[in-house]
Amino acid sequence: MASIVGRVLSTRRGPPIAREGLAVTVLQSSQPHFDLAAVTDEDGTFVFHGLAPGRYLLGVGDKQVEVLLDEGAERVSIEVTVEV
């Protein structure tokens, strides 16, 4: 099983800053009823553990990013920038 670890930054005003309290969702395209949710911490960080290999759709507000967990991967790190 693998993890997606990420950080959400905001670019609405000035340089990117970490955003606390934003909802992050992850959906697996091959399993229509699979969805998880997390909330960013004070550093804008979120984590999803226990994920099987496959393609996932990560959502933050209106932004969606596809994440691929390869067979044998333990962790994928991603940074998402939104205008919030």
C-alpha positions in Angstrom: 0.0 0.0 0.0 1.1 3.5 -0.7 0.5 7.1 0.4 -0.2 10.4 -1.3 1.4 13.2 0.6 0.9 16.8 -0.5 0.8 20.5 0.2 -1.7 23.1 -0.9 -0.5 26.6 -1.7 -2.5 29.7 -2.5 -1.4 32.3 -5.1 -4.4 34.7 -4.8 -2.2 37.5 -3.4 1.5 37.6 -3.8 3.8 34.5 -3.5 2.4 31.1 -2.8 1.5 30.5 0.8 0.4 27.4 2.7 -3.4 27.1 3.2 -4.8 25.6 6.4 -8.3 24.0 6.6 -8.9 23.3 2.9 -10.8 20.1 2.0 -8.8 17.7 -0.2 -10.5 14.7 -1.8 -9.1 11.7 -3.7 -11.1 9.4 -6.0 -9.9 6.3 -7.8 -11.1 6.2 -11.4 -11.4 2.3 -11.5 -13.6 2.3 -8.3 -16.6 4.6 -8.7 -17.6 4.4 -5.0 -14.1 5.0 -3.7 -13.5 8.4 -2.2 -11.5 9.8 0.7 -11.3 13.2 2.2 -8.7 15.1 4.3 -8.2 18.6 5.6 -4.9 20.5 5.2 -3.0 21.3 8.4 -1.3 24.6 9.3 1.5 24.0 6.8 -1.0 23.2 4.0 -0.1 19.5 4.2 -2.4 16.5 3.7 -1.9 12.7 3.6 -3.8 9.8 2.3 -2.5 6.4 3.5 -3.2 2.8 2.5 -3.8 3.3 -1.2 -3.5 0.6 -3.8 -1.6 1.1 -7.1 -3.7 3.0 -9.7 -4.8 6.3 -11.0 -6.3 8.8 -8.6 -8.0 12.1 -9.0 -7.0 14.6 -6.3 -9.4 17.5 -5.8 -8.9 20.8 -4.0 -11.7 23.3 -4.6 -12.3 23.5 -8.3 -8.8 22.2 -9.2 -8.3 18.5 -10.0 -4.9 16.7 -10.5 -4.4 13.2 -11.6 -1.9 11.2 -9.5 -0.5 7.8 -10.6 0.6 5.4 -7.9 2.9 2.8 -9.6 3.1 -0.8 -8.5 5.7 -0.9 -5.8 5.5 2.8 -5.0 5.5 3.6 -1.3 4.8 7.4 -1.5 4.0 10.0 -4.0 4.5 13.7 -3.1 2.6 16.5 -4.8 2.2 20.2 -4.5 -1.0 21.8 -5.6 -1.4 25.6 -6.2 -4.9 27.1 -6.1 -6.3 30.6 -6.2 -8.3 30.6 -2.9 
